[in-house]
Structure formats: C-alpha cells, structure tokens
Amino acid sequence: MRGGSRVERHRGGGAGDRGYCFPPALLDRVPLDMTIAREEVFGLVLGVIGWDDEAEMLAAMNAIDYGLTASICTHDLAAAPRLAGEIEAGYI
C-alpha cells in the first residue's frame, strides 16, 4: 500500500485533528473481507479487486450491501458494457 497515512494536525482544527483524514490512496489486491471492499469510503481512496471469473465477480459485487459506485477495467471492450448492465450499483 502506498499512501494511506493519517494527515498530521492542521491549522483550524477539524476531523484531521482526530486522524480521520487520509491523503489520496490506492489499495491494490484488496481482499473481499477488508472494510474498503464491503463499505463505502468517502474520500480519495480506491480499492482494486481483480477477478479472472466473471460469474464470481458479479456474485461478489452484487452481494455488497452498499454499491453506490463501481468501475470496470478490462482488456475485453465488449465485456465492459455487458458487465456494467449486470452489476447492481447506482453509478458505473
């Protein structure tokens, strides 16, 4: 993991003083039991989960309680719009 360290105290106080603010972070190979894979994170944090099996991916994504957004990155450009139609999320 790169980034993800807590923001130091800043002038003016606020949430950063309590350690709840993080600089932008990219988390790769996120396991499905990790909080960022199961809950929405509001901020500049992206968790990347990879799959080789489409059916497994769809089942896992559609089992998440929240699902406000999702992104699809693939080399198969025909698969992307089809998969986007099968993922239950508010915005893809």
N, CA, C and O of each residue as an XYZ file, in Angstrom:
368
protein
N       0.845     -1.168      0.000
C       0.000      0.000      0.000
C       0.892      1.233      0.000
O       1.880      1.300      0.731
N       0.540      2.181     -0.808
C       1.214      3.475     -0.802
C       0.208      4.501     -0.330
O      -0.988      4.371     -0.592
N       0.675      5.502      0.353
C      -0.243      6.492      0.897
C      -0.967      5.907      2.089
O      -0.507      4.936      2.689
N      -2.090      6.489      2.430
C      -2.912      5.957      3.490
C      -2.496      6.335      4.896
O      -3.125      5.905      5.863
N      -1.433      7.143      5.029
C      -1.040      7.563      6.367
C      -1.967      8.678      6.828
O      -2.509      9.423      6.011
N      -2.143      8.788      8.124
C      -3.030      9.822      8.649
C      -2.447     11.208      8.417
O      -1.233     11.403      8.474
N      -3.317     12.154      8.158
C      -2.915     13.542      7.951
C      -2.543     14.127      9.305
O      -3.242     13.940     10.301
N      -1.434     14.832      9.313
C      -0.998     15.487     10.551
C      -1.972     16.592     10.917
O      -2.804     16.996     10.104
N      -1.867     17.067     12.117
C      -2.725     18.172     12.580
C      -2.579     19.355     11.638
O      -1.504     19.601     11.090
N      -3.640     20.062     11.463
C      -3.600     21.233     10.595
C      -4.216     22.417     11.298
O      -4.949     22.264     12.275
N      -3.917     23.596     10.799
C      -4.478     24.811     11.389
C      -5.991     24.804     11.236
O      -6.510     24.377     10.205
N      -6.675     25.258     12.219
C      -8.120     25.385     12.132
C      -8.876     24.237     12.773
O     -10.093     24.316     12.938
N      -8.179     23.176     13.136
C      -8.857     22.054     13.780
C      -9.730     21.295     12.808
O      -9.644     21.492     11.596
N     -10.549     20.451     13.325
C     -11.465     19.686     12.489
C     -11.147     18.205     12.528
O     -10.390     17.746     13.383
N     -11.732     17.455     11.592
C     -11.608     15.991     11.583
C     -10.163     15.530     11.460
O      -9.809     14.478     11.992
N      -9.317     16.297     10.765
C      -7.924     15.901     10.604
C      -7.182     15.804     11.922
O      -6.226     15.039     12.050
N      -7.623     16.580     12.903
C      -7.002     16.535     14.226
C      -7.222     15.189     14.900
O      -6.415     14.776     15.733
N      -8.280     14.514     14.556
C      -8.594     13.234     15.184
C      -8.053     12.058     14.372
O      -8.260     10.904     14.748
N      -7.371     12.332     13.275
C      -6.778     11.256     12.493
C      -7.728     10.555     11.549
O      -7.448      9.435     11.122
N      -8.856     11.186     11.205
C      -9.821     10.554     10.317
C      -9.610     10.910      8.855
O     -10.320     10.394      7.992
N      -8.666     11.768      8.560
C      -8.432     12.198      7.189
C      -7.173     11.531      6.645
O      -6.164     11.423      7.342
N      -7.243     11.091      5.408
C      -6.127     10.434      4.755
C      -5.861     11.130      3.428
O      -6.798     11.605      2.786
N      -4.601     11.200      3.006
C      -4.326     11.725      1.664
C      -4.783     10.681      0.640
O      -5.085      9.551      1.022
N      -4.840     11.028     -0.640
C      -5.268     10.059     -1.648
C      -4.487      8.746     -1.531
O      -3.274      8.744     -1.323
N      -5.216      7.627     -1.669
C      -4.578      6.323     -1.518
C      -5.179      5.334     -2.511
O      -6.380      5.373     -2.779
N      -4.351      4.450     -3.056
C      -4.762      3.364     -3.938
C      -4.373      2.057     -3.269
O      -3.199      1.815     -2.992
N      -5.365      1.218     -3.011
C      -5.117     -0.075     -2.378
C      -5.333     -1.153     -3.432
O      -6.428     -1.279     -3.980
N      -4.304     -1.923     -3.714
C      -4.353     -2.954     -4.748
C      -4.498     -4.323     -4.099
O      -4.048     -4.547     -2.975
N      -5.136     -5.237     -4.829
C      -5.355     -6.617     -4.372
C      -6.112     -6.649     -3.044
O      -5.723     -7.351     -2.111
N      -7.182     -5.888     -2.977
C      -7.989     -5.804     -1.764
C      -8.760     -7.112     -1.582
O      -9.478     -7.530     -2.490
N      -8.622     -7.768     -0.419
C      -9.415     -8.979     -0.171
C     -10.874     -8.609      0.112
O     -11.150     -7.518      0.612
N     -11.798     -9.504     -0.202
C     -13.222     -9.213     -0.062
C     -13.660     -9.002      1.381
O     -14.713     -8.408      1.613
N     -12.887     -9.469      2.354
C     -13.281     -9.264      3.749
C     -12.730     -7.961      4.327
O     -12.983     -7.653      5.492
N     -11.990     -7.203      3.545
C     -11.457     -5.927      4.003
C     -12.582     -4.880      3.998
O     -13.442     -4.898      3.118
N     -12.573     -3.985      4.966
C     -13.636     -2.984      5.101
C     -13.844     -2.195      3.816
O     -14.988     -1.952      3.431
N     -12.791     -1.793      3.152
C     -12.953     -0.981      1.936
C     -13.664     -1.756      0.820
O     -14.219     -1.144     -0.092
N     -13.655     -3.079      0.879
C     -14.354     -3.889     -0.116
C     -15.829     -4.056      0.228
O     -16.624     -4.393     -0.649
N     -16.210     -3.830      1.474
C     -17.571     -4.083      1.940
C     -18.375     -2.818      2.239
O     -19.605     -2.860      2.269
N     -17.688     -1.693      2.460
C     -18.371     -0.462      2.847
C     -17.902      0.699      1.976
O     -16.802      0.676      1.423
N     -18.755      1.709      1.866
C     -18.403      2.886      1.090
C     -17.382      3.723      1.859
O     -17.519      3.924      3.065
N     -16.385      4.194      1.174
C     -15.385      5.082      1.751
C     -15.531      6.420      1.050
O     -15.463      6.495     -0.177
N     -15.729      7.467      1.820
C     -15.905      8.791      1.245
C     -14.576      9.531      1.330
O     -14.152      9.957      2.404
N     -13.949      9.671      0.213
C     -12.661     10.331      0.141
C     -11.912      9.836     -1.075
O     -12.456      9.103     -1.902
N     -10.687     10.235     -1.175
C      -9.853      9.890     -2.323
C      -9.132      8.569     -2.072
O      -7.903      8.511     -2.029
N      -9.924      7.509     -1.908
C      -9.394      6.177     -1.643
C     -10.033      5.231     -2.650
O     -11.252      5.227     -2.823
N      -9.206      4.430     -3.313
C      -9.705      3.473     -4.294
C      -9.166      2.095     -3.956
O      -7.958      1.912     -3.799
N     -10.060      1.132     -3.844
C      -9.659     -0.254     -3.623
C      -9.816     -1.032     -4.919
O     -10.864     -0.960     -5.561
N      -8.797     -1.768     -5.307
C      -8.805     -2.538     -6.548
C      -8.936     -4.014     -6.202
O      -8.159     -4.557     -5.416
N      -9.944     -4.657     -6.809
C     -10.181     -6.089     -6.624
C     -10.169     -6.713     -8.018
O     -10.878     -6.250     -8.911
N      -9.381     -7.743     -8.204
C      -9.286     -8.373     -9.518
C      -9.917     -9.750     -9.548
O      -9.928    -10.461     -8.544
N     -10.443    -10.121    -10.704
C     -11.031    -11.432    -10.915
C     -10.640    -11.980    -12.270
O     -10.342    -11.232    -13.202
N     -10.646    -13.299    -12.363
C     -10.488    -13.978    -13.644
C     -11.819    -14.573    -14.100
O     -11.983    -14.883    -15.280
N     -12.764    -14.735    -13.186
C     -14.041    -15.384    -13.467
C     -15.178    -14.358    -13.360
O     -15.418    -13.800    -12.288
N     -15.875    -14.115    -14.476
C     -16.934    -13.105    -14.489
C     -18.075    -13.436    -13.539
O     -18.563    -12.552    -12.835
N     -18.506    -14.685    -13.505
C     -19.622    -15.074    -12.639
C     -19.274    -14.850    -11.175
O     -20.110    -14.378    -10.404
N     -18.055    -15.184    -10.787
C     -17.596    -14.964     -9.411
C     -17.571    -13.472     -9.095
O     -17.972    -13.063     -8.006
N     -17.107    -12.661    -10.035
C     -17.050    -11.220     -9.842
C     -18.450    -10.638     -9.669
O     -18.682     -9.844     -8.757
N     -19.385    -11.026    -10.540
C     -20.745    -10.500    -10.447
C     -21.405    -10.895     -9.134
O     -22.077    -10.075     -8.509
N     -21.223    -12.136     -8.710
C     -21.812    -12.589     -7.445
C     -21.240    -11.792     -6.276
O     -21.989    -11.378     -5.391
N     -19.939    -11.572     -6.259
C     -19.304    -10.831     -5.167
C     -19.745     -9.368     -5.161
O     -20.063     -8.821     -4.105
N     -19.765     -8.736     -6.326
C     -20.143     -7.323     -6.396
C     -21.605     -7.118     -6.015
O     -21.928     -6.156     -5.318
N     -22.475     -7.988     -6.452
C     -23.896     -7.833     -6.168
C     -24.270     -8.263     -4.752
O     -25.397     -8.027     -4.317
N     -23.346     -8.889     -4.027
C     -23.588     -9.280     -2.631
C     -23.236     -8.159     -1.656
O     -23.528     -8.264     -0.465
N     -22.615     -7.095     -2.145
C     -22.235     -5.973     -1.281
C     -23.490     -5.177     -0.926
O     -24.316     -4.888     -1.791
N     -23.624     -4.826      0.351
C     -24.822     -4.132      0.829
C     -24.992     -2.741      0.252
O     -26.123     -2.290      0.069
N     -23.899     -2.046     -0.041
C     -24.000     -0.657     -0.452
C     -24.013     -0.539     -1.970
O     -25.108     -0.567     -2.532
N     -22.967     -0.419     -2.644
C     -22.975     -0.387     -4.102
C     -23.363      0.935     -4.718
O     -24.134      0.971     -5.677
N     -22.841      2.027     -4.180
C     -23.129      3.322     -4.783
C     -22.421      3.475     -6.119
O     -23.005      3.988     -7.074
N     -21.164      3.035     -6.200
C     -20.411      3.150     -7.446
C     -19.596      1.888     -7.697
O     -19.301      1.123     -6.779
N     -19.242      1.693     -8.955
C     -18.356      0.599     -9.359
C     -17.626      1.045    -10.614
O     -18.104      1.909    -11.348
N     -16.482      0.460    -10.851
C     -15.710      0.721    -12.069
C     -15.296     -0.610    -12.658
O     -15.063     -1.577    -11.932
N     -15.206     -0.657    -13.967
C     -14.772     -1.870    -14.659
C     -13.557     -1.513    -15.500
O     -13.611     -0.607    -16.331
N     -12.477     -2.219    -15.283
C     -11.272     -2.070    -16.101
C     -10.992     -3.418    -16.731
O     -10.790     -4.404    -16.023
N     -10.978     -3.475    -18.060
C     -10.806     -4.748    -18.753
C     -10.158     -4.536    -20.109
O     -10.239     -3.455    -20.694
N      -9.522     -5.574    -20.592
C      -8.989     -5.553    -21.960
C     -10.077     -5.946    -22.963
O      -9.926     -5.713    -24.162
N     -11.163     -6.536    -22.480
C     -12.262     -7.002    -23.328
C     -13.323     -5.908    -23.419
O     -14.219     -5.837    -22.577
N     -13.224     -5.062    -24.431
C     -14.125     -3.920    -24.550
C     -15.573     -4.322    -24.786
O     -16.472     -3.535    -24.488
N     -15.830     -5.501    -25.305
C     -17.208     -5.976    -25.479
C     -17.807     -6.389    -24.135
O     -19.017     -6.284    -23.938
N     -16.973     -6.853    -23.219
C     -17.468     -7.316    -21.917
C     -17.870     -6.155    -21.014
O     -18.802     -6.292    -20.221
N     -17.193     -5.023    -21.116
C     -17.424     -3.915    -20.183
C     -18.881     -3.452    -20.150
O     -19.447     -3.389    -19.058
N     -19.523     -3.127    -21.270
C     -20.914     -2.666    -21.179
C     -21.873     -3.770    -20.735
O     -22.867     -3.494    -20.063
N     -21.586     -5.000    -21.102
C     -22.427     -6.119    -20.678
C     -22.344     -6.295    -19.162
O     -23.367     -6.448    -18.494
N     -21.132     -6.274    -18.624
C     -20.945     -6.422    -17.177
C     -21.541     -5.233    -16.423
O     -22.119     -5.402    -15.350
N     -21.399     -4.037    -16.983
C     -21.954     -2.847    -16.342
C     -23.462     -2.976    -16.176
O     -24.025     -2.483    -15.199
N     -24.109     -3.630    -17.116
C     -25.554     -3.848    -17.024
C     -25.948     -4.905    -15.997
O     -27.111     -4.973    -15.598
N     -25.008     -5.716    -15.570
C     -25.298     -6.795    -14.627
C     -24.880     -6.475    -13.196
O     -25.292     -7.169    -12.266
N     -24.068     -5.436    -13.006
C     -23.658     -5.039    -11.655
C     -24.719     -4.122    -11.066
O     -25.147     -3.159    -11.704
N     -25.140     -4.429     -9.841
C     -26.156     -3.640     -9.161
C     -25.492     -2.502     -8.389
O     -25.144     -2.653     -7.217
N     -25.324     -1.375     -9.051
C     -24.709     -0.198     -8.438
C     -25.399      1.037     -8.984
O     -25.959      1.020    -10.081
N     -25.353      2.099     -8.215
C     -26.005      3.331     -8.632
C     -25.309      4.013     -9.786
O     -25.960      4.662    -10.605
N     -23.989      3.878     -9.869
C     -23.212      4.559    -10.901
C     -22.028      3.681    -11.264
O     -21.272      3.235    -10.401
N     -21.883      3.442    -12.562
C     -20.744      2.627    -13.030
C     -20.000      3.422    -14.082
O     -19.003      2.947    -14.625
